[in-house]
């Protein structure tokens, strides 16, 4: 029995392409004492691994060529000598893009009880949903105030926007296409959505009170020019520069100074101590219908490279998830 993997075979030049990856039949992993053998069922795709797909990695060591690509997944325990993880348990872990993996039990998370689809543990109840929950809190937008989110149609933006809207904020989404904008307005109830941040002059004439920014670059500069006094800006990424050779930038500090805005960087790891509260709130909102999980499911491990590359173009709204097919070879 083999273990189908997606390996990185060359560092992308600019936007990742499916040709940067290869589908490889690798040997089945063997679990050592204290490890669990996991059969990967679902993969959640995020732009972040792109930062390590370069010889001059910006976050940690470069991802080695010929190695399985990093990624978070949901997996079934198929081999275990640990009573806390009986066979058949569904868990979350950094599985990589592959059908099977063996990991120490300490690096595997049991999933909380939840009656909804398992994929929600990678989207609304996973790192994307937690990031949305905490960044929306940090933006601290009051009822009637304006919150701008970029990218609004991504896995974080679709959750943060719904949470803020439910709390009474006027939510404006910045998106990559007209189709994404239509979805944000018509399906999620955003007050407005646009591909052109310059339209904030009309959409938010009294200024932007909160800004959740996962884009950076020139877009950040345009939004910053429309900040209201004492606005709150939460920086959680710089996807505009993930594929660039030049260092990332967030632009001029003058609007921050003159508007006396508060800017805060965000890393989810700093907030994981509070994850149980966030997950309880998110699960309750899903259950009562006030929060909608937005996902696109791709079928089969072979679809993963193209789905990942699509994150940097005009993807369908929400979390991009791959459902593995264990008949695939």
DOVEXMAR-449653 format. One record per residue (C-alpha): x, y, z negated; residue number from 1. Coordinates in steps of 0.1 Angstrom, whole numbers, plus 5000, padded with zeros to 4 digits. Each point is the difference from the previous one (the first is absolute). Layout:
<pt u="X" v="Y" w="Z" num="NUM"/>
...
REM end
This chain:
<pt u="5000" v="5000" w="5000" num="1"/>
<pt u="5014" v="5034" w="5010" num="2"/>
<pt u="4995" v="5035" w="4987" num="3"/>
<pt u="4990" v="5026" w="5027" num="4"/>
<pt u="5016" v="5033" w="4993" num="5"/>
<pt u="5003" v="5035" w="5016" num="6"/>
<pt u="5036" v="5011" w="4999" num="7"/>
<pt u="5016" v="5033" w="5008" num="8"/>
<pt u="5023" v="4995" w="5030" num="9"/>
<pt u="5010" v="5036" w="5008" num="10"/>
<pt u="4997" v="5034" w="4983" num="11"/>
<pt u="4972" v="5020" w="5017" num="12"/>
<pt u="5010" v="5031" w="5019" num="13"/>
<pt u="4972" v="5024" w="4993" num="14"/>
<pt u="4966" v="4984" w="4996" num="15"/>
<pt u="5002" v="4963" w="4993" num="16"/>
<pt u="4991" v="4977" w="5029" num="17"/>
<pt u="4989" v="4963" w="4999" num="18"/>
<pt u="5033" v="4992" w="5017" num="19"/>
<pt u="5019" v="5010" w="4969" num="20"/>
<pt u="4986" v="4968" w="4983" num="21"/>
<pt u="5001" v="4963" w="5007" num="22"/>
<pt u="4976" v="4972" w="4990" num="23"/>
<pt u="5023" v="4972" w="4987" num="24"/>
<pt u="4995" v="4965" w="4988" num="25"/>
<pt u="5020" v="4999" w="4967" num="26"/>
<pt u="5004" v="4971" w="4976" num="27"/>
<pt u="4975" v="4996" w="4972" num="28"/>
<pt u="5011" v="5016" w="4968" num="29"/>
<pt u="5006" v="4978" w="4970" num="30"/>
<pt u="4989" v="5013" w="4966" num="31"/>
<pt u="5027" v="4998" w="4973" num="32"/>
<pt u="4992" v="4996" w="4963" num="33"/>
<pt u="4980" v="5030" w="4988" num="34"/>
<pt u="4989" v="5009" w="5036" num="35"/>
<pt u="4966" v="4997" w="5017" num="36"/>
<pt u="4995" v="4987" w="5035" num="37"/>
<pt u="4975" v="5024" w="5017" num="38"/>
<pt u="4980" v="4996" w="5032" num="39"/>
<pt u="4995" v="5035" w="5013" num="40"/>
<pt u="4964" v="5008" w="5010" num="41"/>
<pt u="4999" v="5038" w="5006" num="42"/>
<pt u="5025" v="5027" w="5006" num="43"/>
<pt u="4996" v="5037" w="4994" num="44"/>
<pt u="5018" v="5023" w="5024" num="45"/>
<pt u="5016" v="5033" w="4989" num="46"/>
<pt u="5023" v="5025" w="5017" num="47"/>
<pt u="5025" v="5000" w="4971" num="48"/>
<pt u="5022" v="4970" w="5012" num="49"/>
<pt u="5009" v="5021" w="5031" num="50"/>
<pt u="5023" v="5020" w="4978" num="51"/>
<pt u="5022" v="4969" w="4995" num="52"/>
<pt u="4999" v="4989" w="5037" num="53"/>
<pt u="5032" v="5020" w="5007" num="54"/>
<pt u="5037" v="4996" w="4994" num="55"/>
<pt u="4999" v="5033" w="4979" num="56"/>
<pt u="4970" v="4990" w="4979" num="57"/>
<pt u="4984" v="5029" w="4981" num="58"/>
<pt u="4986" v="4978" w="4973" num="59"/>
<pt u="5021" v="4972" w="4986" num="60"/>
<pt u="5022" v="4978" w="5021" num="61"/>
<pt u="4993" v="4995" w="5037" num="62"/>
<pt u="4977" v="4971" w="5009" num="63"/>
<pt u="5024" v="4974" w="5014" num="64"/>
<pt u="4996" v="4990" w="5036" num="65"/>
<pt u="4988" v="4964" w="5003" num="66"/>
<pt u="4982" v="5002" w="4966" num="67"/>
<pt u="4963" v="4997" w="4994" num="68"/>
<pt u="4983" v="5034" w="5000" num="69"/>
<pt u="4990" v="5013" w="4965" num="70"/>
<pt u="4963" v="5002" w="4992" num="71"/>
<pt u="4974" v="4995" w="4974" num="72"/>
<pt u="4976" v="4971" w="5003" num="73"/>
<pt u="4973" v="4979" w="4983" num="74"/>
<pt u="5010" v="4963" w="4997" num="75"/>
<pt u="4987" v="4967" w="4986" num="76"/>
<pt u="5021" v="4981" w="4976" num="77"/>
<pt u="5008" v="4967" w="5016" num="78"/>
<pt u="5029" v="4989" w="4977" num="79"/>
<pt u="5003" v="5008" w="4963" num="80"/>
<pt u="5013" v="4987" w="4967" num="81"/>
<pt u="4987" v="5030" w="4982" num="82"/>
<pt u="4967" v="4996" w="4981" num="83"/>
<pt u="4993" v="5037" w="5005" num="84"/>
<pt u="4998" v="4994" w="5038" num="85"/>
<pt u="4982" v="4968" w="5008" num="86"/>
<pt u="4997" v="4988" w="5035" num="87"/>
<pt u="4975" v="5019" w="5020" num="88"/>
<pt u="5004" v="5033" w="4982" num="89"/>
<pt u="4999" v="5031" w="5022" num="90"/>
<pt u="5028" v="5024" w="4992" num="91"/>
<pt u="5016" v="5032" w="5013" num="92"/>
<pt u="5037" v="5003" w="5006" num="93"/>
<pt u="5027" v="5014" w="5023" num="94"/>
<pt u="4997" v="4970" w="5023" num="95"/>
<pt u="5015" v="5014" w="5032" num="96"/>
<pt u="4986" v="4993" w="5034" num="97"/>
<pt u="4999" v="4962" w="5000" num="98"/>
<pt u="4977" v="4971" w="4993" num="99"/>
<pt u="5018" v="4986" w="4969" num="100"/>
<pt u="5023" v="5014" w="4973" num="101"/>
<pt u="5014" v="4989" w="4967" num="102"/>
<pt u="5002" v="5027" w="4973" num="103"/>
<pt u="5007" v="5001" w="4962" num="104"/>
<pt u="4967" v="5000" w="4980" num="105"/>
<pt u="5011" v="5033" w="4985" num="106"/>
<pt u="4997" v="5017" w="5034" num="107"/>
<pt u="4965" v="4987" w="5007" num="108"/>
<pt u="4968" v="5017" w="4989" num="109"/>
<pt u="4968" v="4983" w="4991" num="110"/>
<pt u="4971" v="5018" w="5015" num="111"/>
<pt u="4972" v="5014" w="4978" num="112"/>
<pt u="4965" v="4985" w="5002" num="113"/>
<pt u="4982" v="5016" w="5029" num="114"/>
<pt u="4970" v="4988" w="5019" num="115"/>
<pt u="5007" v="5019" w="5033" num="116"/>
<pt u="5022" v="4990" w="5029" num="117"/>
<pt u="5036" v="4989" w="4992" num="118"/>
<pt u="5014" v="5026" w="5025" num="119"/>
<pt u="4988" v="5028" w="4977" num="120"/>
<pt u="5030" v="4991" w="4977" num="121"/>
<pt u="5023" v="5013" w="5028" num="122"/>
<pt u="4979" v="5031" w="5008" num="123"/>
<pt u="4977" v="5018" w="4975" num="124"/>
<pt u="5011" v="4978" w="4971" num="125"/>
<pt u="5036" v="4999" w="5011" num="126"/>
<pt u="5029" v="5025" w="5001" num="127"/>
<pt u="4982" v="5022" w="5025" num="128"/>
<pt u="4969" v="5003" w="4979" num="129"/>
<pt u="5021" v="5006" w="4968" num="130"/>
<pt u="5020" v="5027" w="5018" num="131"/>
<pt u="4967" v="5016" w="5012" num="132"/>
<pt u="4986" v="5000" w="4965" num="133"/>
<pt u="5030" v="5015" w="4983" num="134"/>
<pt u="5008" v="5026" w="5026" num="135"/>
<pt u="4963" v="5012" w="5000" num="136"/>
<pt u="5003" v="5004" w="4963" num="137"/>
<pt u="5033" v="5019" w="5003" num="138"/>
<pt u="4985" v="5023" w="5026" num="139"/>
<pt u="4974" v="5009" w="4974" num="140"/>
<pt u="4975" v="5016" w="5024" num="141"/>
<pt u="4969" v="5014" w="4983" num="142"/>
<pt u="4965" v="4997" w="5014" num="143"/>
<pt u="4996" v="5023" w="5029" num="144"/>
<pt u="5037" v="5004" w="5005" num="145"/>
<pt u="5018" v="4989" w="5032" num="146"/>
<pt u="5022" v="4969" w="5001" num="147"/>
<pt u="5020" v="4994" w="5032" num="148"/>
<pt u="5014" v="4965" w="5006" num="149"/>
<pt u="5025" v="4989" w="5026" num="150"/>
<pt u="5000" v="4975" w="5015" num="151"/>
<pt u="4963" v="4998" w="4991" num="152"/>
<pt u="4991" v="4968" w="5020" num="153"/>
<pt u="5028" v="4979" w="4985" num="154"/>
<pt u="4997" v="4975" w="4972" num="155"/>
<pt u="5005" v="5026" w="4973" num="156"/>
<pt u="4981" v="5028" w="5016" num="157"/>
<pt u="4967" v="4982" w="5005" num="158"/>
<pt u="4999" v="4991" w="4963" num="159"/>
<pt u="5012" v="5033" w="4986" num="160"/>
<pt u="4976" v="5019" w="5022" num="161"/>
<pt u="4970" v="4979" w="4988" num="162"/>
<pt u="5010" v="5003" w="4964" num="163"/>
<pt u="5004" v="5038" w="5002" num="164"/>
<pt u="4967" v="5004" w="5019" num="165"/>
<pt u="4982" v="4980" w="4974" num="166"/>
<pt u="5014" v="5024" w="4974" num="167"/>
<pt u="4986" v="5030" w="5018" num="168"/>
<pt u="5030" v="5012" w="5020" num="169"/>
<pt u="4998" v="5013" w="5035" num="170"/>
<pt u="5023" v="4976" w="5019" num="171"/>
<pt u="5017" v="5008" w="5033" num="172"/>
<pt u="5019" v="4973" w="5017" num="173"/>
<pt u="5029" v="5004" w="5024" num="174"/>
<pt u="5001" v="4971" w="5024" num="175"/>
<pt u="5018" v="4987" w="5031" num="176"/>
<pt u="4971" v="4999" w="5025" num="177"/>
<pt u="4965" v="5011" w="5007" num="178"/>
<pt u="4987" v="4965" w="4993" num="179"/>
<pt u="5016" v="5001" w="4965" num="180"/>
<pt u="4984" v="5034" w="4993" num="181"/>
<pt u="4966" v="4987" w="5011" num="182"/>
<pt u="5004" v="4970" w="4976" num="183"/>
<pt u="5010" v="5022" w="4971" num="184"/>
<pt u="4970" v="5023" w="5004" num="185"/>
<pt u="4973" v="4976" w="5011" num="186"/>
<pt u="5009" v="4968" w="4980" num="187"/>
<pt u="5017" v="5014" w="4969" num="188"/>
<pt u="4983" v="5034" w="4996" num="189"/>
<pt u="5030" v="5023" w="5002" num="190"/>
<pt u="4989" v="5036" w="5003" num="191"/>
<pt u="5023" v="5005" w="5030" num="192"/>
<pt u="5028" v="4982" w="5018" num="193"/>
<pt u="5024" v="5013" w="5027" num="194"/>
<pt u="5031" v="4991" w="5019" num="195"/>
<pt u="5012" v="5036" w="4998" num="196"/>
<pt u="5010" v="5013" w="4965" num="197"/>
<pt u="4998" v="5036" w="5014" num="198"/>
<pt u="4962" v="4996" w="4999" num="199"/>
<pt u="5003" v="5003" w="4962" num="200"/>
<pt u="4998" v="5038" w="5005" num="201"/>
<pt u="4963" v="4994" w="5009" num="202"/>
<pt u="4992" v="4969" w="4981" num="203"/>
<pt u="5014" v="5012" w="4967" num="204"/>
<pt u="4999" v="5039" w="5002" num="205"/>
<pt u="5004" v="5002" w="4962" num="206"/>
<pt u="5031" v="4978" w="5000" num="207"/>
<pt u="5009" v="4964" w="4992" num="208"/>
<pt u="4999" v="4992" w="4963" num="209"/>
<pt u="5015" v="4965" w="5003" num="210"/>
<pt u="5022" v="4983" w="5026" num="211"/>
<pt u="5009" v="4963" w="5001" num="212"/>
<pt u="5029" v="4998" w="5024" num="213"/>
<pt u="5013" v="4968" w="5015" num="214"/>
<pt u="5012" v="5016" w="5032" num="215"/>
<pt u="5025" v="5028" w="4993" num="216"/>
<pt u="5018" v="5019" w="5027" num="217"/>
<pt u="4983" v="5026" w="5021" num="218"/>
<pt u="4965" v="4990" w="4988" num="219"/>
<pt u="5010" v="5007" w="4964" num="220"/>
<pt u="5011" v="5035" w="5010" num="221"/>
<pt u="4967" v="5008" w="5017" num="222"/>
<pt u="4979" v="4988" w="4970" num="223"/>
<pt u="5023" v="5018" w="4975" num="224"/>
<pt u="4992" v="5033" w="5018" num="225"/>
<pt u="4963" v="4995" w="4990" num="226"/>
<pt u="5005" v="4992" w="4963" num="227"/>
<pt u="4978" v="5017" w="4975" num="228"/>
<pt u="5014" v="5016" w="4969" num="229"/>
<pt u="5013" v="4973" w="4975" num="230"/>
<pt u="4993" v="4972" w="5025" num="231"/>
<pt u="5012" v="4965" w="4992" num="232"/>
<pt u="5021" v="4981" w="5025" num="233"/>
<pt u="5008" v="4963" w="4997" num="234"/>
<pt u="5028" v="4986" w="5022" num="235"/>
<pt u="4998" v="4963" w="5005" num="236"/>
<pt u="5018" v="4994" w="5033" num="237"/>
<pt u="5014" v="5015" w="5032" num="238"/>
<pt u="4988" v="4978" w="5028" num="239"/>
<pt u="5007" v="5027" w="5025" num="240"/>
<pt u="5037" v="4993" w="4996" num="241"/>
<pt u="5000" v="4962" w="4994" num="242"/>
<pt u="5011" v="4994" w="5036" num="243"/>
<pt u="5024" v="5030" w="5003" num="244"/>
<pt u="5037" v="5000" w="4997" num="245"/>
<pt u="5000" v="5034" w="4983" num="246"/>
<pt u="4993" v="5002" w="4962" num="247"/>
<pt u="4964" v="5006" w="4989" num="248"/>
<pt u="4989" v="5035" w="4992" num="249"/>
<pt u="4970" v="5015" w="4982" num="250"/>
<pt u="5006" v="5036" w="5013" num="251"/>
<pt u="4999" v="5035" w="4986" num="252"/>
<pt u="4997" v="5005" w="4963" num="253"/>
<pt u="4987" v="5036" w="5004" num="254"/>
<pt u="4963" v="4991" w="5000" num="255"/>
<pt u="5006" v="4980" w="4968" num="256"/>
<pt u="5016" v="5029" w="4984" num="257"/>
<pt u="4975" v="5027" w="5010" num="258"/>
<pt u="4970" v="4979" w="4993" num="259"/>
<pt u="5015" v="4987" w="4967" num="260"/>
<pt u="4991" v="4965" w="5011" num="261"/>
<pt u="5010" v="4969" w="4981" num="262"/>
<pt u="5018" v="4973" w="5020" num="263"/>
<pt u="5005" v="4965" w="4987" num="264"/>
<pt u="5016" v="4970" w="5015" num="265"/>
<pt u="4983" v="4967" w="4997" num="266"/>
<pt u="5012" v="4964" w="4996" num="267"/>
<pt u="4975" v="4974" w="4990" num="268"/>
<pt u="5024" v="4982" w="4977" num="269"/>
<pt u="4998" v="5029" w="4976" num="270"/>
<pt u="4962" v="4994" w="4995" num="271"/>
<pt u="4998" v="4962" w="4999" num="272"/>
<pt u="4995" v="5001" w="4962" num="273"/>
<pt u="4966" v="5015" w="5007" num="274"/>
<pt u="4991" v="4976" w="5028" num="275"/>
<pt u="4974" v="4981" w="4980" num="276"/>
<pt u="4979" v="5032" w="4995" num="277"/>
<pt u="5003" v="5009" w="5037" num="278"/>
<pt u="4991" v="4964" w="5012" num="279"/>
<pt u="4970" v="4999" w="4977" num="280"/>
<pt u="4987" v="5034" w="5014" num="281"/>
<pt u="5007" v="4989" w="5036" num="282"/>
<pt u="4983" v="4966" w="4996" num="283"/>
<pt u="4970" v="5017" w="4984" num="284"/>
<pt u="4997" v="5025" w="5029" num="285"/>
<pt u="5002" v="4972" w="5025" num="286"/>
<pt u="4973" v="4981" w="4982" num="287"/>
<pt u="4976" v="5029" w="4998" num="288"/>
<pt u="5006" v="5010" w="5036" num="289"/>
<pt u="5014" v="5034" w="4993" num="290"/>
<pt u="5033" v="4989" w="5014" num="291"/>
<pt u="5004" v="4982" w="5033" num="292"/>
<pt u="5030" v="4977" w="5008" num="293"/>
<pt u="5014" v="5009" w="5034" num="294"/>
<pt u="5020" v="4972" w="5016" num="295"/>
<pt u="5011" v="4988" w="5034" num="296"/>
<pt u="5007" v="4962" w="5001" num="297"/>
<pt u="5026" v="4987" w="5025" num="298"/>
<pt u="5000" v="4963" w="5007" num="299"/>
<pt u="5031" v="4979" w="4997" num="300"/>
<pt u="5036" v="5006" w="4990" num="301"/>
<pt u="5010" v="5006" w="5037" num="302"/>
<pt u="4978" v="5031" w="4999" num="303"/>
<pt u="5020" v="5016" w="4972" num="304"/>
<pt u="5027" v="5018" w="5020" num="305"/>
<pt u="4975" v="5018" w="5023" num="306"/>
<pt u="4978" v="5009" w="4971" num="307"/>
<pt u="5030" v="5014" w="4981" num="308"/>
<pt u="5011" v="5021" w="5030" num="309"/>
<pt u="4964" v="5013" w="5003" num="310"/>
<pt u="5003" v="5016" w="4966" num="311"/>
<pt u="5022" v="5027" w="5016" num="312"/>
<pt u="4976" v="5007" w="5029" num="313"/>
<pt u="4962" v="5002" w="4997" num="314"/>
<pt u="4989" v="4971" w="4979" num="315"/>
<pt u="4964" v="4991" w="4991" num="316"/>
<pt u="4991" v="5017" w="4967" num="317"/>
<pt u="5009" v="4985" w="4967" num="318"/>
<pt u="5022" v="4971" w="4989" num="319"/>
<pt u="5016" v="4978" w="5027" num="320"/>
<pt u="4999" v="4964" w="4988" num="321"/>
<pt u="5011" v="4968" w="5016" num="322"/>
<pt u="4981" v="4967" w="4994" num="323"/>
<pt u="5024" v="4971" w="5005" num="324"/>
<pt u="4990" v="4969" w="5019" num="325"/>
<pt u="5018" v="4969" w="4987" num="326"/>
<pt u="4993" v="4982" w="5032" num="327"/>
<pt u="5022" v="5026" w="5018" num="328"/>
<pt u="5034" v="4988" w="5012" num="329"/>
REM end
